[in-house]
Amino acid sequence: MTVDSAVNVLRLIDALDERFPGIRGRILDDQGRARPYVNIFVDGENIKESGREDTRLRNGNIIYILPSVAGG
């Protein structure tokens, strides 16, 4: 999916929530931080590790939002 209006990761998640209502609550907690089981990557860097959910975006960034996967 391409989002042209997002200036940072938080705004990107807001744009996703407009298209897919309720997804914001599955990605972020009430303080706007990524939930413990969700990893957010911007151009291969896991921004969750540094607590930078407000990372600025520029045209061409590739963002992955991945839930943790476990199983046996």
C-alpha positions in Angstrom: 0.0 0.0 0.0 1.3 3.5 -0.8 0.5 6.4 1.5 1.6 9.8 0.3 0.4 12.0 3.1 2.3 10.6 6.1 5.1 12.7 7.5 6.0 10.3 10.2 5.3 6.7 11.3 2.5 7.8 13.7 0.7 9.6 10.8 1.2 6.5 8.6 -0.5 4.4 11.2 -3.3 7.0 11.4 -3.7 6.7 7.6 -3.8 2.9 7.9 -6.5 3.2 10.6 -8.6 5.4 8.3 -8.5 2.6 5.6 -8.6 -0.3 8.1 -10.5 0.9 11.2 -9.2 -0.5 14.4 -5.7 -1.3 13.2 -4.1 1.5 15.2 -5.1 -0.1 18.5 -3.5 -3.4 17.4 -0.2 -1.7 16.5 0.1 1.0 19.2 -0.8 1.2 22.9 -2.6 4.2 24.6 0.7 6.1 24.8 1.3 5.8 21.1 4.1 3.3 21.5 4.4 0.1 19.5 2.8 -2.8 21.4 5.3 -5.4 22.8 4.6 -8.0 20.1 4.8 -5.5 17.2 8.0 -4.5 15.4 8.1 -1.5 13.0 10.9 -1.2 10.5 11.8 1.8 8.4 14.2 1.0 5.6 15.4 -2.1 7.5 15.9 -0.4 10.9 13.7 -1.5 13.8 12.5 1.9 15.2 10.7 0.2 18.1 14.1 -0.6 19.7 14.9 3.1 20.0 11.3 4.2 20.9 11.1 6.4 17.8 7.5 5.8 16.6 7.5 9.4 15.5 10.4 8.8 13.0 10.0 11.1 10.0 9.3 9.6 6.7 10.3 10.7 3.2 9.3 9.7 -0.2 10.5 6.2 -1.0 10.8 4.8 2.5 9.8 1.2 2.9 8.0 0.5 6.2 7.2 -3.0 7.6 4.9 -3.5 10.5 5.3 -7.1 11.8 3.7 -8.9 14.7 5.8 -11.3 16.5 5.2 -14.9 15.5 5.7 -17.9 17.7 4.8 -21.5 17.5 6.1 -25.0 17.7 
